[in-house]
Amino acid sequence: MDYTWLPAPIRLEDTVAEVDTRPVPDPDGGINPEIIFMLRYAG
């Protein structure tokens, strides 16, 4: 690879943020999996 050549710089105004900002649903449905584990395996 030739690393002696760089592409032209990009202005910050020409960039677009592509971050998904929607809230992610809770995979456990509001249930604490550590409590379920403790209740299942506690003597």
C-alpha positions as CSV (number, residue, x, y, z in Angstrom):
1,M,0.0,0.0,0.0
2,D,1.1,3.5,-0.8
3,Y,0.8,5.7,2.3
4,T,2.6,8.6,0.9
5,W,-0.6,10.1,-0.7
6,L,-3.5,11.3,1.4
7,P,-7.0,12.1,0.1
8,A,-8.2,15.7,0.1
9,P,-9.4,16.9,3.5
10,I,-13.2,16.9,4.2
11,R,-14.8,19.9,5.8
12,L,-16.7,19.3,9.0
13,E,-19.8,20.9,7.5
14,D,-19.9,18.3,4.8
15,T,-20.1,15.4,7.3
16,V,-23.3,13.8,8.6
17,A,-23.6,12.1,12.0
18,E,-25.1,8.7,11.5
19,V,-25.7,7.6,15.0
20,D,-29.0,5.9,15.9
21,T,-30.4,7.8,18.9
22,R,-33.6,5.8,19.4
23,P,-33.8,4.1,22.8
24,V,-33.1,0.4,22.8
25,P,-35.8,-1.8,24.3
26,D,-34.9,-3.7,27.5
27,P,-34.0,-7.3,26.5
28,D,-35.0,-8.6,29.9
29,G,-38.3,-6.8,30.0
30,G,-37.6,-5.0,33.2
31,I,-36.8,-8.2,35.1
32,N,-33.4,-8.3,36.9
33,P,-31.7,-11.5,35.7
34,E,-29.4,-11.6,38.8
35,I,-32.4,-12.0,41.1
36,I,-33.9,-14.7,38.9
37,F,-30.5,-16.5,39.0
38,M,-30.3,-16.2,42.8
39,L,-33.9,-17.5,43.3
40,R,-33.3,-20.4,40.9
41,Y,-30.1,-21.7,42.3
42,A,-30.3,-20.7,46.0
43,G,-30.6,-23.9,48.1
